[in-house]
Amino acid sequence: MKMKTLLVSLVLLLLASVQSYATAGTTPAPLSTPELKQAIGAGKDTVVFFLNPQGGPCKAQNEILEKLRKDRGGNFTIAYVSAMKQQDQKAFYDYGIRNLPSLVLVDKKGKINRLFPPGIQTYETLARALDSIK
């Protein structure tokens, strides 16, 4: 019985991951906050950063993002969505964000390109993701 439960769980996990890849590049990014409306689709790729501004991991992720933006001459935008702002709460639901820090990469056309797993993403991971956008 345990083996059957494990197998079903693995199949469901696989289907969920396939679905996220299938929608990448085709799903419009929700514009749930004024900052998202301003940043997404404004001619630059956008990293949507879901954060708690006082959280240590979120502060570390922000340092990485700011260094990357500086090194790349500002060729992408960072849109901040804060867990501390009531007006940002709808964006958490629209993007399915449950853990912080979380990042979503949106292309110039306003389509979701990549959903990163929760947690701190390295400089190199983010640089490769930005380079992969066509």
N, C-alpha and C positions, 0 to 999 in steps of 0.2 A: 504494500500500500504506500509506503514512504517513497519507493522508487517511482510510482505512478505520479504522486504529488510533485516530486522533484522534476519529472519530465514535463508535466503540464506547466509548471512554473517557468522552466527554461524556454518552452515554446512561446509562452506569453511574453516573456522578456525579449525574445528575438523578434517577435512581431511588433512590439512597441518600438524597438530600435530601428527596424526597417521602415516603419511609418515615419519616424522623424527624418530619416534620410530622404524618403520619397517626397516629403513636403518641402525640404530645403530648396530654396531658389524659386519656388512657385507660390508659396504662401505669403500674402501681404502681411507686413508687420503691423500689429494693432497700434493705433495712435491714441492711447488712453490718457495721456497727460499733455499739458501744453508744451513741455520740453520735447516730448517725442514728436508731436506735430511739427515743431519747428525744425528738429534735427533730421528726422528720417525723410529721405527723398529730396534732400536739399543739395544734391550734386556731389555728395561725399558718402563714402561708406560710413556706417555708424556702429559703434559698439554700445549696446544698451547695457548699462551696468546697474544691476539690482543690488542694493547695499543697505547696511545699517551704518551710518556715518561714524558711530562710536565704536564699532566692532574692530578688533585687531586684524582679523583676516581681511576685512573689507578695506582697511587702511593700507595694508600691504598690497592688495590688488590694485588699489588706486595709484600707488607709487609706481608700480609696473606699467600701468596704462599711461600715466603721464610721461614717463621716460620714453616709452614707445612713441607716443604722439610727438614729443619733442624731437626724437631722433629721426622721425619720418617727416618732419617739417609741417606737421599739422594736416596731413593729407587724409585724415579720418576724424570723425566727430565722436565724442563720448557723450552719451545721454544718460544722465543720472536718474535713477528711480529709487527713492528712499523709502525704507520701511517705516521711517519716522513721520512721513507726511501723509496725512489722511487722503489728500487728493491723488496720491500715487497708488493707493491700494488696488484700484481696479486693474492697473497694469500688471500687478502680480498674478491676478486671476487670469487675465487675458493671455499671458505668456506661459502660464502653468508653473510659475516659480514658487518653490516651497522651501528652498534652502539658500543661504547666503554665504559668501558672495556668489552671484550667478551672472553670466554674461551671455548675450545674444548678439550675433553679428548680422547686420542688415546691410544689403548692398545699396548702391546708388539709386536703384529703381524702387527701393522701399520693400524689397522681398527678403524674408528671413533666409540667410545663407547658412548659418550654423548655430546650433544650440550647444553651448559648452556644458559639460557636467558641472554640478555645483562644486565650489572650492576654488582655491587660488590657481589661476592659469599662469604659466611661465611666460616670460618675455618671448622666448623662441616659439612657443606654441601659438601665441597671438600673432607674431610676425608671419609665421607660415600661413595661418588662416587668412590674414589680410592679403598676402601675396597670391593666395589661391583664387581670390574673387576675380572673375572675368569682367 
